[in-house]
Every structure is written in structure tokens, then in C-alpha cells.
């Protein structure tokens, strides 16, 4: 007897629930590996990861999955099931279009390239890494042909991380950003002004940094019954399910900013995952909708809250309480200027708010060039250094602080970098609307009442998980499409304040 | 084209490796749940457990598994594959013989019974729990009929936890134990002697207890590159793989013995799992061979090492260093007598070394009676209390401190209790051989050189995983079958020393 549609739908939802369960187990395994799993167990744990991952992959491209998509698409009433189908179909098509032998070659190459990249970075020698990167780019170009694309081939990669965002959009917004940020950066350099920052770098015991970080997480509305804070080397947040969203941080005892701003950043990611609608649990929709929207949440809290004057008006005394006297006698204004010093630097992840977008734009321009056959891999060190000189006024002295600094390309992650800058623009655009809808916004920052802010984001962003695409979220929340002006305005206002510049 | 045997063998080993991977993921999930997983994520985490467990179960009884067993049994050369087949066949037959509907009924009942037991224990009301226990026993009796048995029906249950051990064996050894321990217990009571114990119960900060516990683990040879110590409510050790064997403990700040002896106990389990042959990783043979042999390792370290005079000659000063002065002026002899006080008590898990076996024997006699239709569930409180009075000279005042104290029956674990006493007898028998083969044993205890002891156990016990059955291990290591005399001798010697009795 033929099964009816609602029986098939039920089976399909069980099927994706199983994939979700494997992914949740994988999430816990990764968290554990990065927060203290005993070293000698790692090799066998990798086997476990391999088994679970390949099971999820097989399920995503199976004939069963194909049959569910065919039978159910357009035939079920529920909006959740339809979105789940859409999501599964996208993955199915992406993964099925690649010939298995090419995919296997790629997976082996990825693993090898990452360890070669590590060595090359240590030796600061791009030539070591070059042949692997060439092969990675070549295979990605083949993937793009299999996947197909509209407009620019690079769009096919962007679509993976930020559906709806294309070269056509990015060329425009990144040009605007670049043309406004570059002069501001050079204006600051010309002013010769430099905030006093020496007091930042005193010894601040790890345990006390942790105490303050916990307080900061609590303030922004992180739910400790649905999460925990642990220590790791490379900080991250991970949403295993909305009731279990973990934050990690690392501590530099001679620079408290690493842990404090790092924790608030990851806390922003965590607020997103903690507040997704419970209705989506067990489906692939139960996570942030895109890298960019995710980053909008972390950057909003890290920069717009954590690096704001208001936040520190409310928290500097608390920080002083935990510190060993390093901030005694430091005024709130001096503290604010110190933590917001802007100066061109080589390393993206150490960049300040103002110069950060330029790091991203450089990578975007290079990736676009690569996938449009306008730049060859062998030219990368030279192109990289030239762009740093042009946009930031500094020229990396070697490959380690230049083209080899980031892990992304070694793992084949092309098209990912733009999300960081997109997130920043989304965040500024959200803030603009938030301030309009919440006239007491500035006061809330100073009094530490951050919950209404979290609630606004939950209502407009968090709740939907992957039920809405990134631009849908943005337009529904702010009433317009991506507009870089809000970020530009914010940066001009903030940095002319920090550096007492007269710019209009 | 037909696959040849070695291809099928390879496939089969991949198949069991996959089951092992799911089990390892489950192990990590359980560890995490019991050491700090955020509360609000538990419900969804249970779903993940359900998915993984049902997958492992399905794989263990699948037609594929059946085909592997049929095609490979007796047709492969390797001793490992043959043992894996044997293990899989045993599970397959156990699980396939039960009708699915009965098994489902049982699983639902188990979950329900456990929460009812919790309530019943709180209310100290056996009648609340009785109907569930009756049903559990009734279904287990049906299982026994499906599984079949030799000799006594209760053997079918014993075989799950301690293959090779039967009612015929236990009746004999437990009678000997009981007939020797009961008079010794009453001798001690009659002597009227009671060691001074007041100094044990001072405030000992948790952090310091942890430091001492870590030192103790290190001394016995626990490898911290392949493990870690965490806090939990109900302590356990878990071997995810030999490179990742975790120990947990809990701290009572007014009784350091809970953490210290608990950690050493779990450390003994952990030494077993850390030292299984690497060759067995990824197979179902990579864990302790039975509950009883496992318990022999934990009890050996907890009692024969941790509660010995030698261990404290070497460690009392260290304990004094961590404690807040509570042991100042206490002699090693007084300390030793205090931690080895013996007195009849109601609660098994709080019992001392001497009375502990009686708690087990009572449960054994009751279980045997239940499954031989000589005792009815409704009679349990009365039977229980009568036996406590008869063997220990005390009568529980209510069900909570009597028949309802242990969780085991609520989960349907009948046949499990005897392992605890078996482990104790195995341990004493191992020690007897160890002392003969290592004449310096007593000196090693006093000087803290415990590694040769660990190495002896690794060579004779740990290394084999499930490659050998429990009695095979015992006979190969000690040259004889189970002999309760060694435990009896040990107890007489120890307790006539602690209580200065003149017994021969």
C-alpha cells in the first residue's frame, strides 16, 4: 500500500532528526577536543568523527533523501517542513553534483594542505604552500563548474556562506566602505595622536578575568542554565541545541582585552543560538541563518556594546575590583580611548574596529581575482603586500604576517571572509533601527540594562533560525536592504570622538 | 561475483567499528551529562542518546549482522576477529530472542520504574514501587525463558554480567564467606572496641581534597595524558578509548574519605581501561571483560592499597599538608584504625570492607529466591529486614534504608549485585599471587612504588580486554579457580589487627 504524504513527511522529519542527532554528537566531540579531551585519545576520537561525519554526508545525498525531496517538495502544508526540504535540497544538489572521486581527492588534499600551511606559516614560506593552494583553487573552480552560477563564478562560493549576497552587491558596498575608511585611517595617522595604552598591559590573573567575563556574559543576557564558559586556545561558541550553547575563551594574563572582548564576542554568537525558536529543535533550521548574520550578533556585542563608552561607564569600577590595581587613577575617558586605539596592523584578528573591514576587503578582492582568473596563486604574496600598502599604509615584512596568516584557504574556505565585514554592516544597520525604535538605547548602555536589546534581537533575528534568509532578516528588521552607510557613520562618529578629529 | 572471506571480514570489522564509534560518542555524552552539561539542554540530549542507542541496537540484531556471523564464524584465522564474532553472536542471540513488542514494553517500564523508585525511596514506601517491581521481575522471567538457561534460571542473568559464574558456584563461595564473616562481625561487636574517629570529620576544603586525590591517582599510575579528573554527584570512571579514560569523584567537605577513597576506587577501574591492548581499539573487545574483574581492580586499589597501613605510612604527611590541621598529632596507627572502623550499617555503599560482602550476599539470596519462585515481590521488605538482622545484627527501620536503597532493581538489573563480591574475592586472590611473585610487595606499599603492581595487573588482567573470559583471567593469573579463602584470610588478618582480637 502506498504511504500517504503525511506519513512520508513524518518519516522525513525522523530522518533529518537523526542527522541532527549525529551533528549534535559531533558538536559535543569538537567542544570536548578543544576544551580538554586527553591528548592520547585524539587519534581514536578522529575515527569517531570520521564515522559520524561520513554517515551524515551519506544521508544528505542518499537515494532516500532524493525520494523525500521529490515526493514532498510542494506537497506539504507546514512552513517548517518546507524550509527543511529547501535546506536539504540545497545540500543534496551541492553534494550530489560533485563526482565522488573528485570529492575524495579534495578531502585528502584539504587535510594535507592544512598541515602544510601550518609548517609554511612557521617557516614564513609561501612557496611551500603554493602547490597545495593552487590545487585547492583548481578543484574549487571545478566545483563551481559543477554547481553552476549566475553572473560571477565567485557567486557560487559566496552563496554557501551568505545566500543572496553576490559580487554585484559586494563590489558596491565594499567600494563605499573602502573609500571612506582609507581616508579616515590616514587622517588619524596624520594627526599624530596616540592614546596612552601602557596601563592595559599589566598582570591580571586569569581567575579574576574569568570572574569579570562571567559578569559580562550575565549582563548581556547569556543564560547559564543553557550554557557554560570554558577555556580554549582558539575561542569559539557552539550551539549544540538552544538549551546547550557553550562559550569558550582564552586568557592573556598581560592583556585582559583578549578574554573580555573575546568572551563578549562569543557571547553574542551564543545569544543567537540560545534564542532560536524551540519549534525548530531537531531540524536543520535550528541554527543561525548565515555566517554574516551570526557575525552581526557577535560584533554588535563585542564592539557596539563592549567597546562603547556607556558599557564602561557601567563596568569600569567592576573591572577595577577584579584587577590588581592597574586601572587605579585611570579616568573613564582615558580607558575608553585606550581600548579603542586604531592603528594599521598586519594581522586581521588583532585589528581594531576601524581597520578591520580593510583586512576583509583585501581578501575579498584577492579571492574574486583568483576565481575570475585575474590573479594567479603564485602572484599572491606580491598582490597581498601591495594591497596592504595601498589600503593600510603598511607592507608586511614576510609571508607569515602577510598572505599566510589565516587558516581559511588551507581548508578550502573561499567565499567565507566577506561574511565578517557583512556582519559588521548588518550590525550597524540593526543598531540604527534599534536606536530609532528604542530611544532610551544610549541610557540602557550606561545603566547596564541590556535585556531589552537582547529581546529586540531575539524578536527580529534569533527566533527565526534558518526560517528566514539573511537579507530577509535584514529587510524585515530594518526596512531596507544592505546599506553600508550606517557602519561608515558609526565609524566616523566613534573615531572622530576617540581622536578628537574635526571631520564632517 | 561472490566476495571472498577476507573481504567479508574487513567489512564486518568496519561494521563493528561503526558501532564502536557510536558507543564512544554515547560515552562522551554520558560523561558530559554527569559533569556539567547545561540543564536546559538535557531533554534534547536525551533524543540524541535515543537515536544513537537505537542505531547501535539495530546494528547488533540486523540481518547484516546475522549474515556476518553465519559466514565468518569458524572461517577466519585471526583470534581477534573470532573473539569479536563470539561477542557479537552472544549479543545478537540475546537481543533477537526477545519479541520486539515485549522489549519495547520493558524499555518503557524501566524508565517509568526508575522515577517511581525515586519517589518511593523519598517516601520510604515500598508499596508504591511494588507493582512496578513485580512487572519487572515478571518480564525478566519471560526473558529468561526466551534466552534459556542451564541449571538454575537465575544463571541466565548472572551470565550477562559475569560469564562462567553460576548459582552452583555462588552458593558455595557465598556460604563460605557468610559463615566466616558473620562470626567475625559479631566478635568485633562483642569486644566493645571502637576506634577514635572524631578527627575524620573536620572541614577539609574541596580544592585541597582534589589536590590530594590527584596525587593519589598519579601514585597508582593513572596516566593524565589519557584521562582527567572531574566532579560529579555519583562518581564513575569511563573508558571512551584507552587514550581517554576519565575519572570522576565527589567531595564531602566534612568527610575527606568520600573523595579520596572514591577517587582511588575509580582510579582502579581507570587503570584497567587505560592499559587494554591498543590492538583492540575499535572493536567491542576494548573494555573490561566483566563487571567482576573490573570491580577487582577498583576494590584492589581502594581497599588493599588505599586502606592499607603501608599506603598511609607513605601518605599521611602529604594528607596533613593539604588538610587544615585536623590530623595534627594523630598517629599513623590511630589514623589507620579510624579509616578501617567496622560496624554493621544499613546502606551498602557506606559499608566497610568487612561487612560489605554480607550486603551483597543478602541481595544474591533474594534475587535467587525471586527467580526460583521461592520469594514473592510483596514479601521483600520482610525478607530483607530479617536477613539484615540475621547477618548483620541490625534491622532497617524503614524501606528507604532497607529494600529501597539501591537503584539497580528499578532499572531491571538483576544478577548484577554478585559482581561486587566476586570482584572482592578476585582481588584478594590476585593479591595472594602478587605477593608470592613479588616478595617486596609490602615494602613497595610503604615506599609508594606502585608501578610494579600496576604492571603486574596490566600483564595479567588489563591487557586482554575481552579477549579472555573472567575465569580464564583468574586461572591464568593465579593458577586456580575462584577461591574465597584468600578474601577470608585477608579480612581475618586485617580486622584482628585493627581490633587487636585474638582469633585464629
Contacts between the chains, C-beta under 8 A, distances in Angstrom:
chain1	res1	chain2	res2	distance
A	17	B	47	7.3
A	17	B	51	7.2
A	18	B	51	5.3
A	18	B	55	7.9
A	21	B	47	6.4
A	21	B	48	4.3
A	21	B	50	7.9
A	21	B	51	3.7
A	21	B	52	6.6
A	22	B	51	7.6
A	22	B	52	8.0
A	24	B	44	7.4
A	24	B	45	7.5
A	24	B	48	4.9
A	25	B	25	4.4
A	25	B	28	7.9
A	25	B	29	6.6
A	25	B	48	5.9
A	25	B	52	6.6
A	28	B	25	7.9
A	28	B	28	6.3
A	28	B	29	6.3
A	28	B	32	6.1
A	29	B	25	6.6
A	29	B	28	6.3
A	32	B	28	6.1
A	32	B	32	7.3
A	36	B	228	6.3
A	37	B	244	6.3
A	38	B	224	7.5
A	38	B	225	6.1
A	38	B	226	5.1
A	38	B	227	5.3
A	38	B	228	5.9
A	38	B	243	6.4
A	38	B	244	4.8
A	38	B	245	7.8
A	38	B	246	7.6
A	39	B	225	5.1
A	39	B	226	7.7
A	39	B	243	7.7
A	40	B	223	7.3
A	40	B	225	5.0
A	40	B	226	4.1
A	40	B	242	7.9
A	40	B	243	3.4
A	40	B	244	7.0
A	41	B	226	6.4
A	41	B	240	6.3
A	41	B	241	5.4
A	41	B	242	7.9
A	41	B	243	3.6
A	41	B	244	2.7
A	42	B	243	7.2
A	43	B	243	7.1
A	44	B	24	7.4
A	44	B	241	4.1
A	44	B	242	8.0
A	44	B	243	6.0
A	44	B	244	7.4
A	44	B	281	5.6
A	44	B	282	7.2
A	45	B	24	7.5
A	45	B	240	7.7
A	45	B	241	7.4
A	45	B	244	6.9
A	47	B	17	7.3
A	47	B	21	6.4
A	47	B	282	6.7
A	48	B	21	4.4
A	48	B	24	4.9
A	48	B	25	5.9
A	50	B	21	8.0
A	51	B	17	7.1
A	51	B	18	5.4
A	51	B	21	3.8
A	51	B	22	7.6
A	52	B	21	6.7
A	52	B	22	8.0
A	52	B	25	6.6
A	55	B	18	7.9
A	223	B	40	7.3
A	224	B	38	7.5
A	225	B	38	6.1
A	225	B	39	5.1
A	225	B	40	5.0
A	226	B	38	5.1
A	226	B	39	7.7
A	226	B	40	4.0
A	226	B	41	6.4
A	227	B	38	5.3
A	228	B	36	6.3
A	228	B	38	5.9
A	240	B	41	6.3
A	240	B	45	7.7
A	241	B	41	5.4
A	241	B	44	4.1
A	241	B	45	7.3
A	242	B	40	7.8
A	242	B	41	7.9
A	242	B	44	8.0
A	243	B	38	6.4
A	243	B	39	7.7
A	243	B	40	3.4
A	243	B	41	3.6
A	243	B	42	7.2
A	243	B	43	7.0
A	243	B	44	6.0
A	244	B	37	6.4
A	244	B	38	4.8
A	244	B	40	7.0
A	244	B	41	2.7
A	244	B	44	7.4
A	244	B	45	6.9
A	245	B	38	7.8
A	246	B	38	7.6
A	281	B	44	5.6
A	282	B	44	7.2
A	282	B	47	6.7
